[in-house]
Amino acid sequence: MIGEAEYEKLVAKLDDLVDQVGEAESHTLASMMGVLSALIEDYENVNVPELALKN
């Protein structure tokens, strides 16, 4: 499980990757975006109840 500080770093890194990679699924960093998204979603499901209710 990650903590809030790590979560914030992951969100910032994902934002940077989205800016860099965009919609290019063949980009070498596209798979990293998926991993970061999954980690962020797991954190939010546990720690941000109002977001978990939307899923």
C-alpha positions as CSV (number, residue, x, y, z in Angstrom):
1,M,0.0,0.0,0.0
2,I,1.2,3.5,-0.8
3,G,0.9,6.5,1.4
4,E,-0.4,10.0,0.5
5,A,3.0,11.4,-0.4
6,E,3.7,8.6,-2.8
7,Y,0.2,8.9,-4.2
8,E,0.8,12.6,-4.9
9,K,4.1,11.8,-6.7
10,L,2.4,9.1,-8.8
11,V,-0.4,11.5,-9.8
12,A,2.2,14.1,-10.8
13,K,4.3,11.5,-12.7
14,L,1.2,10.3,-14.5
15,D,0.2,13.9,-15.5
16,D,3.7,14.3,-16.9
17,L,3.5,11.1,-18.9
18,V,0.0,12.0,-20.3
19,D,1.5,15.2,-21.5
20,Q,4.5,13.4,-23.1
21,V,2.8,10.2,-24.4
22,G,-0.7,11.5,-25.2
23,E,-2.8,8.9,-27.0
24,A,0.2,7.1,-28.6
25,E,-0.5,3.5,-27.4
26,S,2.7,2.3,-29.1
27,H,4.9,4.8,-27.1
28,T,7.4,3.0,-24.9
29,L,6.1,4.7,-21.8
30,A,2.4,3.9,-22.5
31,S,2.5,0.7,-20.3
32,M,4.0,2.7,-17.4
33,M,0.9,4.9,-17.6
34,G,-1.3,1.8,-17.1
35,V,0.7,0.7,-14.1
36,L,0.6,4.2,-12.5
37,S,-3.1,4.4,-13.2
38,A,-3.7,1.1,-11.4
39,L,-1.7,2.1,-8.4
40,I,-3.6,5.5,-8.2
41,E,-6.9,3.8,-8.6
42,D,-6.1,1.3,-5.8
43,Y,-5.1,4.1,-3.5
44,E,-8.2,6.1,-4.3
45,N,-10.5,3.1,-3.8
46,V,-9.2,2.7,-0.2
47,N,-8.6,6.3,0.8
48,V,-11.0,8.4,-1.1
49,P,-14.5,6.9,-0.4
50,E,-16.4,9.4,-2.6
51,L,-14.4,8.3,-5.6
52,A,-14.9,4.6,-4.8
53,L,-18.7,5.1,-4.8
54,K,-18.6,6.3,-8.4
55,N,-17.0,3.0,-9.7
